Amino acid sequence: MKIFSEFGFFAGQRSPGGVLTIGGTAELEGAVSPNNGLPLIQHACLRLTPELFWIPNWSAPEIRFLYSWKCNIHLGDFSYRHTSSAVTMLEVQRGDDSATFNFPYPHYPARFEPVHLALEPISIEDQRLMLALNDDPRLAYRNKRAKWLYQPRHQFGGTPYLLQGEIEPKRCIVCGEEMPVIASIGNEAYSDERGFFGEDFVQIVYWCCAPCQVISARNFAD
């Protein structure tokens, strides 16, 4: 699996000036589902800084991790081009068959209130444990810290714990090059106790092709 960086970050403590926003709204042209016209859910927005998290050749001042659970987008790979002013759909599972009031849970919000957080560097030991978990999830029954890491969490950079252990490589829909995994999003929404998915053992993995300004996403469940 190709990764964006060797070292990464978890979502850290609440911080009014934090570079990470969980929830909020992507106020960009085109940030709506082409299936039903509803705004895409913003799971996270990370303000890029050379001192913390930086994407060479990325033209926008931030990277936004978008998705939709209220149409068929979640049934396949989802890819979009993201600039500082607009979102362009590139790969979308068409249809609105799954748009029910009860999915992923009743009264699912149109947006989640924004919560600002700092980034917490992932320790070398935690990264080692996540790599080991990807090879053998049973480690979670033998190691207390591994059990904590076994639940997917918001992670940016590094190698995340993957619910499926191994995932198919993702190629950029524009240039065809293999994309590195840049982030993993877990259930924690901070502003809603039900979370983003209503289930802790669901995750969305995001890939990024910086030269093409493309982000791709795919969800996984245990």
C-alpha positions in Angstrom: 0.0 0.0 0.0 1.3 3.4 -1.0 1.2 6.0 1.8 1.5 9.7 1.8 4.0 10.0 4.6 5.8 7.7 7.0 4.7 9.7 10.1 1.2 11.0 10.7 -1.2 12.5 13.2 -4.3 11.7 15.1 -7.0 14.2 15.9 -5.8 15.8 19.1 -7.4 18.0 21.8 -10.0 20.7 21.2 -8.3 23.9 20.3 -10.0 27.1 19.0 -7.0 27.8 16.7 -6.5 24.2 15.7 -5.6 23.4 12.1 -8.1 20.4 12.0 -11.9 20.9 11.8 -14.1 17.9 12.3 -17.5 18.5 10.7 -18.5 21.9 9.4 -19.5 22.8 5.9 -17.6 22.8 2.6 -18.7 26.2 1.3 -17.3 25.5 -2.2 -19.0 25.5 -5.5 -20.1 22.0 -6.6 -19.8 20.5 -3.1 -23.2 18.7 -3.5 -24.2 15.2 -4.5 -25.1 15.0 -8.2 -27.6 12.3 -7.2 -29.9 14.3 -5.0 -28.5 17.8 -4.8 -27.8 17.6 -1.0 -24.6 19.1 0.3 -21.8 16.7 0.8 -20.9 15.8 4.3 -17.6 17.3 5.4 -16.0 14.8 7.7 -12.8 16.8 8.1 -11.0 19.9 6.9 -7.3 20.2 7.5 -5.5 23.5 7.1 -2.2 23.0 5.6 1.0 24.4 7.2 4.6 23.5 6.4 5.3 23.2 10.1 2.7 20.4 10.6 1.0 18.9 7.6 1.9 19.9 4.1 1.1 18.6 0.6 3.6 19.6 -2.1 1.9 20.9 -5.3 -1.5 21.2 -3.5 -3.0 24.5 -4.7 -5.7 25.0 -1.9 -4.8 26.2 1.6 -6.7 23.2 3.0 -7.7 19.7 2.2 -11.4 18.7 2.7 -12.5 15.2 3.2 -16.0 14.9 1.8 -18.6 12.1 1.4 -22.3 11.3 1.2 -24.3 8.6 3.0 -27.7 9.8 1.7 -27.3 8.6 -1.9 -25.4 5.9 -3.7 -22.0 7.6 -3.4 -21.2 5.4 -0.5 -21.8 2.2 -2.6 -18.6 2.7 -4.7 -15.4 4.6 -5.0 -15.9 8.4 -4.8 -13.4 10.8 -6.5 -13.4 14.6 -6.8 -11.1 17.4 -7.8 -10.7 19.9 -5.0 -9.4 23.5 -5.5 -9.6 26.5 -3.3 -12.9 27.6 -4.8 -14.7 24.5 -6.2 -15.3 20.8 -6.1 -15.7 18.8 -9.3 -17.1 15.3 -9.3 -15.0 12.8 -11.2 -16.1 9.3 -10.0 -19.6 8.8 -8.5 -21.8 5.8 -8.0 -25.0 7.1 -9.6 -28.4 6.7 -8.0 -30.4 7.6 -5.0 -31.7 4.2 -4.0 -30.2 4.3 -0.5 -31.7 7.7 0.4 -33.9 6.7 3.3 -34.6 8.5 6.5 -33.1 5.8 8.6 -29.7 5.4 6.9 -27.1 5.5 8.3 -29.4 6.2 11.3 -32.7 8.1 11.9 -32.7 11.8 11.5 -29.2 11.9 10.0 -28.0 15.6 10.0 -27.4 17.5 6.9 -24.2 18.8 8.5 -22.2 18.3 11.7 -21.3 21.3 13.8 -17.6 22.2 13.4 -15.2 21.3 16.1 -11.7 22.6 16.0 -8.8 20.4 17.1 -5.1 20.3 17.3 -3.1 17.5 15.6 -1.4 14.9 17.8 1.7 13.3 16.4 1.5 9.5 16.2 4.2 7.8 18.3 6.6 5.4 16.7 5.1 2.7 19.0 1.5 3.4 17.9 2.6 3.3 14.3 4.3 -0.1 14.9 1.2 -1.4 16.6 -1.1 -0.3 13.7 1.2 -2.1 11.2 1.1 -5.2 13.4 -2.7 -5.0 13.6 -3.0 -4.8 9.9 -1.2 -8.1 9.7 -2.9 -9.7 12.7 -6.0 -8.1 14.3 -6.0 -10.6 17.1 -3.2 -8.5 18.6 -6.0 -6.3 20.0 -6.9 -9.1 22.4 -3.3 -9.3 23.7 -2.2 -5.6 24.0 -4.2 -2.9 25.7 -2.9 -0.1 23.5 -3.5 -2.2 20.4 -7.1 -2.7 21.5 -7.5 1.1 21.6 -6.0 1.5 18.1 -8.2 -1.3 16.8 -11.1 1.1 16.6 -10.7 3.3 13.5 -9.8 6.9 14.3 -9.2 10.1 12.5 -5.7 9.9 11.1 -3.8 12.0 8.7 -0.6 10.7 7.2 1.2 7.6 8.4 -0.2 4.1 7.9 -3.7 3.7 9.4 -5.2 0.7 11.0 -7.4 -0.8 8.2 -10.5 -2.7 9.1 -10.0 -4.9 6.0 -6.2 -5.5 6.7 -5.3 -5.0 3.0 -7.0 -2.8 0.5 -6.8 -2.6 -3.3 -4.5 0.1 -4.6 -6.3 3.2 -5.9 -5.3 4.8 -9.1 -6.0 8.5 -9.9 -9.0 8.8 -12.1 -7.2 11.6 -14.1 -3.5 10.5 -14.5 -3.7 6.8 -13.7 -0.9 6.8 -11.2 -1.3 4.9 -7.9 -2.4 7.3 -5.2 -1.1 7.3 -1.7 -3.4 6.9 1.3 -3.5 10.2 3.0 -6.2 9.9 5.7 -8.6 7.6 7.5 -11.8 8.9 9.1 -13.5 7.1 12.0 -16.9 7.5 13.6 -16.2 10.3 16.1 -18.1 13.5 15.2 -17.5 15.3 18.6 -20.7 17.3 18.1 -23.1 14.3 17.9 -22.8 11.3 20.1 -24.1 9.0 17.3 -21.1 9.9 15.2 -20.6 10.1 11.5 -21.7 6.5 10.8 -23.6 5.4 13.9 -21.2 2.5 14.2 -17.6 2.6 15.5 -16.3 -0.1 13.2 -16.7 1.7 10.0 -14.0 3.8 8.4 -13.5 5.9 5.3 -10.1 5.7 3.7 -9.0 8.7 1.6 -6.3 8.8 -1.2 -4.8 11.9 -2.7 -3.1 12.7 -6.0 -1.6 16.2 -5.4 -0.5 17.0 -9.0 -4.1 16.4 -10.2 -5.8 17.9 -7.1 -7.8 14.7 -6.8 -9.1 13.0 -3.6 -10.7 9.5 -3.6 -12.6 7.8 -0.9 -13.9 4.3 -0.1 -15.7 3.1 3.0 -15.0 -0.1 4.9 -17.0 -1.9 7.6 -16.2 -4.8 10.0 
